[in-house]
Amino acid sequence: MNGFPFFIIGSARSGTTLLRLMLNAHPGVAVPPESRFITELSSGTSDVDVSDFIGRLASHKQFATWDLPIEAVENEIEQTGRIRYADAIAATYIAYARVHGKSRWGDKTPRYVEHIPEIAALFPDARFVHLVRDGRNVALSYADVPFGPKTVGSAARLWRRRVLTGREHGRALGEHRYLELRYEDLVEDAEGRTKALCEFLHLDFDAGMLDYTERARDAVLDRAERYNPHVMEKPITRTRSWEKDMAPALIEVFEAVAGDALALLEYPRRHPDPSTKSRLIGALSRDRLPFARLPKRGR
């Protein structure tokens, strides 16, 4: 395999699936569905027993979504006994890339945004692409899926924690290992931002990456398409917008909880000084009490 691994991270509902598809449309890059098992299978030791690792990997529900025979991973490891945990994980991705005729692998698991130091230590040459999206639109996106927070306050708290954690730990790695990319910029200037991304990842830009709706169609899971109905469309049209779809009172509640993070990321705020009422509602809904529920599409 060529080059260093990379990880696409960020708050869920921030466009990481879009970025995964764009990279999968590159002729040399394979980015499988979310893994989650890098942190979940880790025992905290630097090495693992091969047989035990293979058994636990094969039974992991996220690995099942890869549609990869476990024998392909075993063939990639080619040994018994103990092996470095990093090598066992790398073999899993290499097997996936090889099956898909690619020479480079990456990962797209948003929640790894809270595990940057751990993964960066596991793969000292890895790079991280932190995709950031306006948290108010992230909150609206949660309203239409059966998972995640369902109140404005809890959505704001989760988004704030993840983007600030990602920024803190990512920037500590330095510019050569960490890239912060805004979803809004990617949508508005897909070619320019994709070229910059390729430069950061040491990839030759391929124009086909912008044609991901065709090239990467096979990489879309049924679940992803169900919860992202426009994932195979260009993302400029038919997306929900907090300016149009979020009630003024809910905007104020969101900003009462996560306004500092919006300001830090230079997103415009409507309520630099939220009212006492919105702060109280934000605190209650932040703890998932049934206040300030997110509005579903069409409501």
KEVEX-496391 format. One record per residue (C-alpha): residue in one letter; x, y, z. Coordinates in steps of 0.25 Angstrom, whole numbers, padded with zeros to 4 digits, always signed. Last residue first. Layout:
% KEVEX-496391
AXYZ...
END
This chain:
% KEVEX-496391
R-0173+0084+0042G-0169+0079+0029R-0156+0073+0033K-0156+0070+0048P-0154+0081+0058L-0144+0079+0069R-0150+0079+0083A-0148+0091+0091F-0152+0085+0105P-0154+0070+0107L-0142+0068+0117R-0130+0063+0109D-0120+0070+0118R-0117+0080+0108S-0132+0082+0108L-0132+0088+0122A-0119+0096+0121G-0124+0102+0108I-0138+0105+0113L-0131+0113+0125R-0122+0120+0115S-0133+0123+0106K-0141+0129+0118T-0129+0137+0123S-0128+0143+0109P-0116+0141+0099D-0105+0151+0098P-0098+0149+0085H-0112+0145+0079R-0113+0145+0064R-0099+0138+0062P-0091+0138+0050Y-0081+0126+0049E-0067+0129+0051L-0062+0116+0057L-0059+0123+0070A-0073+0130+0070L-0081+0117+0067A-0073+0110+0078D-0076+0122+0088G-0091+0121+0084A-0092+0107+0088V-0103+0106+0099A-0109+0120+0098E-0107+0119+0083F-0116+0107+0082V-0127+0113+0091E-0126+0126+0082I-0128+0118+0069L-0139+0110+0076A-0147+0123+0079P-0145+0128+0065A-0151+0116+0059M-0142+0107+0051D-0145+0104+0036K-0141+0117+0028E-0129+0122+0035W-0126+0108+0040S-0125+0103+0026R-0129+0089+0021T-0123+0084+0009R-0131+0084-0004T-0120+0089-0013I-0105+0091-0011P-0101+0076-0008K-0100+0070-0022E-0108+0058-0021M-0105+0044-0017V-0106+0047-0002H-0120+0054-0004P-0127+0044+0004N-0117+0044+0016Y-0123+0035+0026R-0128+0024+0016E-0116+0026+0007A-0107+0024+0019R-0115+0011+0023D-0114+0005+0009L-0099+0007+0009V-0093+0016-0001A-0080+0011-0007D-0087+0006-0020R-0090+0020-0024A-0076+0024-0023R-0073+0028-0038E-0087+0033-0041T-0090+0043-0030Y-0075+0044-0028D-0074+0052-0040L-0065+0063-0033M-0055+0052-0030G-0055+0049-0045A-0046+0061-0047D-0035+0054-0040F-0025+0062-0032D-0012+0055-0029L-0012+0051-0015H-0002+0055-0004L-0013+0056+0007F-0011+0071+0009E-0010+0073-0006C-0023+0065-0009L-0030+0073+0001A-0026+0086-0006K-0031+0081-0019T-0044+0077-0012R-0046+0091-0007G-0044+0097-0020E-0052+0087-0028A-0064+0087-0018D-0064+0102-0016E-0078+0105-0010V-0081+0092-0004L-0067+0090+0001D-0067+0104+0007E-0080+0101+0014Y-0075+0088+0020R-0063+0095+0026L-0050+0088+0026E-0040+0087+0037L-0027+0080+0033Y-0018+0073+0043R-0005+0065+0041H+0004+0075+0034E-0003+0087+0041G+0001+0083+0055L-0003+0071+0064A-0008+0080+0075R-0017+0086+0064G-0024+0073+0064H-0026+0072+0079E-0032+0085+0081R-0040+0086+0068G-0046+0072+0070T-0050+0075+0085L-0056+0088+0081V-0064+0082+0069R-0068+0070+0078R-0072+0077+0090R-0080+0088+0083W-0087+0078+0074L-0092+0069+0086R-0096+0081+0094A-0104+0088+0083A-0111+0075+0080S-0115+0073+0094G-0120+0087+0095V-0128+0087+0082T-0135+0074+0087K-0135+0061+0079P-0121+0056+0081G-0115+0045+0072F-0123+0033+0065P-0136+0032+0058V-0132+0042+0047D-0140+0054+0043A-0138+0063+0055Y-0123+0061+0055S-0121+0069+0042L-0127+0081+0049A-0116+0080+0060V-0105+0079+0049N-0111+0092+0042R-0110+0099+0056G-0096+0094+0058D-0091+0100+0045R-0082+0089+0039V-0068+0085+0042L-0060+0074+0034H-0048+0070+0042V-0038+0064+0033F-0027+0056+0040R-0014+0051+0036A-0007+0038+0040D+0008+0037+0041P+0009+0033+0055F-0002+0023+0054L-0006+0017+0068A-0001+0030+0074A-0010+0038+0065I-0021+0029+0068E-0021+0031+0083P-0018+0046+0082I-0030+0048+0072H-0040+0040+0080E-0052+0050+0081V-0052+0053+0066Y-0052+0038+0065R-0068+0040+0066P-0068+0044+0051T-0063+0030+0046K-0058+0032+0032D-0045+0024+0030G-0034+0024+0019W-0027+0014+0010R-0018+0015-0002S-0014+0006-0013K-0028+0002-0018G-0033-0010-0026H-0046-0011-0017V-0041-0024-0011R-0028-0018-0008A-0034-0006-0001Y-0042-0015+0008A-0030-0024+0011I-0021-0012+0014Y-0032-0006+0023T-0032-0019+0032A-0017-0020+0031A-0015-0006+0037I-0024-0011+0049A-0015-0023+0051D-0002-0014+0049A-0007-0004+0059Y-0010-0015+0069R+0005-0020+0068I+0004-0035+0066R+0004-0047+0075G+0003-0062+0071T-0001-0065+0057Q+0004-0059+0044E-0001-0055+0030I-0007-0042+0034E-0013-0040+0020N-0018-0054+0018E-0025-0053+0031V-0031-0039+0027A-0036-0046+0014E-0041-0058+0022I-0051-0048+0029P-0058-0047+0016L-0061-0032+0014D-0076-0027+0013W-0071-0014+0020T-0085-0014+0028A-0081-0026+0036F-0069-0019+0041Q-0078-0009+0048K-0085-0020+0055H-0073-0026+0061S-0073-0041+0061A-0062-0043+0050L-0053-0033+0058R-0054-0040+0071G-0050-0053+0065I-0039-0048+0056F-0033-0040+0069D-0034-0053+0077S-0027-0061+0067V-0016-0051+0064D-0013-0048+0079V-0011-0034+0082D+0000-0023+0083S+0002-0009+0088T-0008-0011+0100G-0020-0002+0103S-0030-0013+0100S-0034-0007+0087L-0046-0014+0080E-0055-0002+0083T-0045+0009+0079I-0041+0004+0065F-0055-0003+0064R-0063+0009+0061S-0062+0006+0046E-0070+0015+0038P-0072+0010+0024P-0059+0008+0016V-0050+0018+0010A-0042+0013-0002V-0033+0022-0010G-0026+0020-0023P-0036+0023-0034H-0042+0035-0026A-0057+0033-0025N-0055+0027-0011L-0050+0041-0007M-0062+0048-0012L-0071+0037-0006R-0064+0039+0008L-0066+0054+0007L-0081+0053+0005T-0082+0043+0016T-0074+0053+0025G-0085+0064+0022S-0087+0069+0036R-0098+0060+0041A-0088+0054+0052S-0078+0064+0058G-0065+0062+0051I-0055+0052+0046I-0049+0048+0033F-0036+0039+0036F-0024+0038+0028P-0014+0027+0025F+0000+0029+0020G+0005+0026+0006N+0005+0014-0003M+0000+0000+0000
END
